[in-house]
Amino acid sequence: MDNRFEKVVALCKRRGFVFPGSDIYGGLANTWDYGPYGAQLKQNVKGYWWQTFVTRRDDIVGLDSSILMNPKIWEASGHVGSFTDPLMDCKNCKERIRGDKLIEEHLGVEKAVGKSLKEIGEIIKENKLKCPKCGKSDFTEARSFNLMFKTHQGVIEETANAVYLRPETAQGIFVNFKNVVQNCRVRIPFGIGQIGKAFRNEITPGNFTFRTREFEQMEIEYFISPKDKAEIKTTFDKWKKDCKEWYLSLGIKEENLRFREHEKDELSHYSSMTFDIEYNFPFGWGELMGIAYRGDFDLQQHQKFSGKDLSYLDPITNEKYTPHVIEPSFGADRAILVILLDAYDEDVVGDGEDVRVVMRFNPKIAPIKAAIFPLMKKPELTEIAHKIKTDLQQRFTVEYDESGAIGKRYRRQDEIGTPYCITVDFDTLTDKKVTLRDRDTTNQERVNIDDLEAIIAKKVS
């Protein structure tokens, strides 16, 4: 793994993007808290996703379903019976690992795809794969481990009903399908989009925020007619294209993205076609999102378990059928991670001894759009700077900074990815202009104070 990953993790804590969870208590394994800049970056990315796939489309509506749901939902979806990972214990140090992930890390993803518990154990033994903690190669047999977090709803645990923290947001969409169709005047093809938390009791979380037990999903269930197979393929391919273009529009480098189709024995039980968009992480290619053709499995299962009719009646043709589903499923936290990794850059400044760290965020998702500085802490300068900050703050997320030399202030903003810095100097008192500095080029230009809002709006749109 290259040290870019380590540098990004260090910068995230130093500059308030991501902090270790429960830090003052020694932390809680693989939990992370988004700091002020990370929270704003994540909010911007989620907002941009919602704008792209919900607000700006006529065929998708939004939803915000509950985290706690009737446990029968998870029986119907198959999560209670089959949502498992292969768990193994190191006999030497008692470290618990996912057998398939150990194989993937050492032999590649294709070696672990579709393997049974017995086969996973045999591959690890034959290749003498070692425990990542102690280096020994002596494991228990692989066994199934259910990933759902279980809790209780009620006053007394012994008599309370068992419920689960949802392992995905998708089922909240499926169980609301009938409500949306009846009350929101939608016609197939249409989609329901949702952003929300999900929880999975991962055996081996790790690689910073790449795999955690609590994460946020941005999912769409797109309902289509099952009749025209060619049209289903066309729609699926369009979703592949749209999803990749969304990542590219965030500033992700195209050479760091690829599609990977799931092998037949790798497919989920509900899917007949799935593609992942993968990102070339410093630790190797890893899943960024998935696009799955789920057929009518989910609606049929919920119809069976609930006893409610979840078919769709076409108001034009009077044809009645159970819709099929294409599911683009994005991970908000992984999106943030790849944005951080792709944005991180180092410039050699001057004679080569000085290195400038700069986060080259796409301006439209940068946590801070502009920073306003008075050249010196003089009342006549700070008064104007505060006024500019107050005016711009009505429309943009901005910062005011008057501490330290102007060069150091620029560097601080470079490290948090602020695309533009505005400096009020003594010439401002007479010409009513300020210096606007570009993060990426470090070029500076004099602009009228009255033009600032329009200039910033154009640059960050």
N, C-alpha and C positions, 0 to 999 in steps of 0.2 A: 504494500500500500504506500503511495507516495505521500510526502509530508504536507501536501496541500490540504488533505483531510484534517490533519492535526492542527494546521494553521487556522482553518475555518472554525473548528471547534473552539480553539483558544480565543479567536476574535469574537465569537458568539457570546462568550461569557464576559470578555473584557469590555465589549461595547453594548451589552444589554440586549442581545438578540435572543439567546437561549441560556437559561440557568439550570443547573442540576436541581431536580425536585427535592423538596424538604432539606435544603442544603445545610441549614444551621443545626439540624438534627443528625447530620452525617449522611443524609440522602436516603432515597428509597430506590432500589435497583432499577435502572432503566426508566426512570420517570424524569420528565423535563418540563420546565415552566418557560413559557415565552415571555421575555422581558419587554420593556416598552417598545423598542424598535422591532423586535420579532413579532410582537402582538399586532403592531400596526401593519407590518409587511404581510402577515397572514391574513389580516382583515382586508387588505387591498387585493390580495390574490383571490380570496373567496368572493369578494365583491365583483371582481373582474370576471370570474367564472360565472357568477349568477347573471351578470349583465350579458355575457356572451351566449349562454345556453338557455336562459329563462326569459329575462326582460326583453331582449332584442329578437326573440323568436315568437311567431304566432302559434306554433304547434307544441309548446311546452309550458306547463304551469308548475308552480312551486308548492312545496309541502314542508311541514316541520312536525314529524311524528314523535311519539313518546319513546324514551329510552327503555322504560319498563313496559312490557307488553304481556298479554295473556300467554302463559307458558305453552298452551296448545299450539300457538303459532309456530313455536320452534320444533314441536313434534311434526307438524305438517310440513315444514320446510326441510326436514331431515337433519337439522342441527343437533337434536338430542341424540339421535342414533348414530350419526356418521361424521360429525364435525370434529375430527380427531387428527392428531399428529403422532408419529412414531417416537415414543419416549424410550430413552436408554440411560442407564446409570453407569458411571465409571466405578468399578469395584474398588479402585485404589483410593480416590479422593472424594467419591460420592457426588461428583459433579453430574448434573442432569443435562442431557443434550438431546437435540433432535437428530435422529440417525440420518434422515434424508439431507439435512443441511450440512452435516459433517461430510457426507459424500460429495455434495455440490461444491463445497469449498475446496476439496482436494482433487476431485476427479471430473468436475463439471456438472452442469445441470442435467444433461442428457443421461448421465449414469444413474440418477436417482428417480427419473421420471417413471411413474406407474409401477414402482416396485412394491411387492408385498412386505409385510413385517419380517418374514423369514428371509427374503432376498436381501433386504437392507442389512440385516445382521451378518449374512454371509459375505456381502461385498466389503463391509467394514473389516471383517476378520481376514478375508483373503488379501486385502490390500494393506493390512496392518495399520489402519488409520489410528492416529493417536488422540488422546483426550487433549483438548485445547488448554486445559488448566494444568495438568500434571505431566503430560507427555507419555503416559502409559497407554497400552492398547489392550485393555481388559474390561469388557463391557457386559452388562446383563443383556438378556434377549430383548429385542424391541417389543414394546407393547403399546396399545392405543391409549391416548390421553385426550379427553374431551377439553376443548379450548374455551368453553363458555364459563363466565363468572356466575356463580349461583349465589343468591341472597334470599332473604325472606321478607314477605310483606305482611305486616301484622304486628300486634303489640307484644305477644309472647312467642318467641322463636319456635318453641316446641309444637305450638298449634297453628303457626302462621303458614301461609301458602308459599311454596317455593317459587321464586321468579328468577329470571336471568337478566343480566345486563346485555343488551342486544349486541351480537357479534357482527352485525352489518345493518345498514340503514334500509336496505332493499325491501325487507319484509313489511316495514311500515308503509311503503308505497303500495305494495300488492294488496294489503288488507284495506287500504283506502281507495282502491280502484273503483269500486261501485259508488262510493260517495262522490268522487270526482266526476264520474260519467253522468250521474244523475243531477248534479247540482252546478256544474261549471260549463255546460254547453260545449263540450269538446267532442271531436269526431276523429276516429281512427283514419290515418296515423297521427298519434299524438304521444307526448311524453310527460312524465312527472319527474321533476328534479328536486333534490333534497341535499342539504348540507347538515351533517350532524356527527356526534361522537359515536364511536363503536368501541367495543372492549373484547380483547381476546387474551386468554391466559397463556401467552406464548411460553414455550419451554426455554428457548434460548433467544431472548430479545438481544439487540445489540446494534453496533455500528451507528452510534449516536441516535438520531431520531428515525433511522431507516425502519427499524422493527421495534415497536413498543407495544405495551399491553393496553394502552389507552391512545386512541388516535381519532382523527377526523376524516370522514369520507365526504366526497362530493359525487353523488350518484344520480344517474338518470335511468329510468325504466321507460323505454320507448315501445309503445304498443302498436302492433302492425297486424294486417290481415294475413292469415296463414295460406291463402289460396295461391298466390303468385310467387313461386320459388325464386324466379329470376329477379323479381322486384325486391325480395328479402335480401338477396345477395347484393344488389345495387345499393340498398339502404345501409346494409352493414358496411360496405366499402366506403360509403359517404361518411359514416361515423368514424371510421378509421382515419380518413383524411382530415375531418374536422378536429378530431382530438389531437392529432399530431400538429396541425396548424396552430392550435391553441397554445401548446407548449412553445412552439417557435415564436409566437407573438409575445411571449414572456421574456424572450431573449436567450432561450436555451439553444445552444449550438447544435445544428442538425447532425454533425458528425458524432455527437454523443447520444443520439437516439436511434433505435432500430425496432422493427416489429419482429416478434417471435410467435409463431403459431404453435398452439399446444398440440402435442402428439395425441393420438386417439386414446391411449391408455393413461394420459395425463389429465384428460378433460374431467371437469366436475360432473357429477351424476346427472345434473339437469341440462348440461350444455352439449350441443352437437358441433359447435364451432367457437373457438376462443382465440383471440390474439392478445398478447401483451405488448405494450410499448415499454421497452427497456431503456435504461440509461447506463452509460459507461461510468460507473462509480469508480473511485480510486481502488476499491476492493473488488472490482469486477462488474460485469453486467448484472443488473438487478431490475426487478419489476418496478415500473413507475405507475402503471395503471393497467386495467384489463378491459377488453371489449368482448362480451360474451353473447352468443345467441342462445337464450334460455328456453326457447320454444314456449309451450303453454304449461310447463311443469308447475310453476308456482301458483298460478290461478286455479289450475285443476286441483292441486293439493288443498288449497284453502277452501275451495268449493266443497271438496269431499269432507274435510274435517269440521267445517263450520255449518254445513248444511244450507248455505246461502248460494243463490244463483249468481255467478260471477261472469256469465257470458255477456256478449255485447250484441245489441240489436242495431244494425245499420239503419238510420232513419230514412235513407233514400231507397235502398234496395229491399228493406225489411228482412235482410239475411241475418241470421243469428249464429254466432260462433264464439269460441274462446280465443281471444287474441294471443298472438305470439309476442315475444319480447326480445328486444336487443338492449343490452345493458352496458353502457359506458360507465365504468367505475373508477373515479380518480381518488388518489390519496392526497389530502391537503398537506399533511406533514411531509410527505415525500416530495411534493411539489416545492415546498419551501426549501427543503434540503438541496435539491438540484439547482434551484435558483441561487442559493448561497454559494454552492460549489462553482457554478459557471460564472458567477459575478466576481469571484475573488481574483484579484490581479495584483501584480507588483510592478511598479515602474522604477527604473534606475534613474536617479535625478542627479544633475550636476556632473561631478567628476567620477561618478560611479560608486562612491562610498555610501551615498544616501539612497535608501529604498523607500518609495512611497507605496503604501498599501491602499488600494482603492477597490471598493465594491461597485462594480459597473452594473447596477440594477437598471432595467428598463425604467425610464422616468415615470411611466404611468403606474408602476407598482412600488416605487421607492417609498420607504416609510416616511421620510421627510422630503418634501419637494424643494424647499429653499431654506437657507439659513441667512439671517440678517445680522450684520456686524456693524457697530460703530468702530471707526478706525482707532479711536482712543476713547477712554471713559470721560469724555467731556460732556457737560449737560446739553450743549447745543447740538452735539452729534447723537447722543443717546435718545434725546427727545424725538428726533426725526426717525431714528431707527425703530423705536418703539411704535411710532405711528405707522410706519410701513408694515411692521409685524402684525399689528392689530388689523390693518386693512386686509392684508393677504390671508390672515387666519380665518376670515369669513368664508374663504373658498378652498384653501389648501392647508395641509399640515405643514407648519413651518416652525423654525426654532430661532431663538434670539441668543446670541453669545457675545459677551464683552470681555471675557477673561483670557489673558495671555496674549502673546504676540499674534499678529494676523496670520502668519504662516502656520502656526500651530493650530489655530482655529480652522484653517483650511484642511489640514491633515485630519483633524477629528471628524470633520464632515465627510471627507473622502472615505474614511473607514466605515461610516454608517451608510454610505452610498447616496448622499444628498447630491442631486444633479446640478444645483445652482446655488451659488453664494452671492449675497448682495452686500456690498460695503459702502457705508456712508462715511465720506471724508470731508475735509474742510472746503473743497471745491463745491460740494453739494449745497453749502450755505448760499452760494451765489448762482450756480447754474441749474439747481434743482435736478441734478442728475446723480446717479449712483453707478458704481462699478459692478457689473454682472460677470461672474466668473463661472466658466463651464468646467464641470468635474473631469470629464474625459480628456479634453484637450488642454485644460488649464488656461485657455485663451480668455482674455478679459475685454469687455467693451463697456462704453459709457452709454447709459440709457436714461430716458426721462422717468422720473418717479411715477408720473401719471400713466405711463405705458407699461409699468411692471406687471400688473395683473394680466393684461392681454398677452404679454410676452411669455410669462410663465405658463399660462393656460395653453398656449399653442405648443410650447415645448414639452409639456408633460401629458398631452392628450394622446 
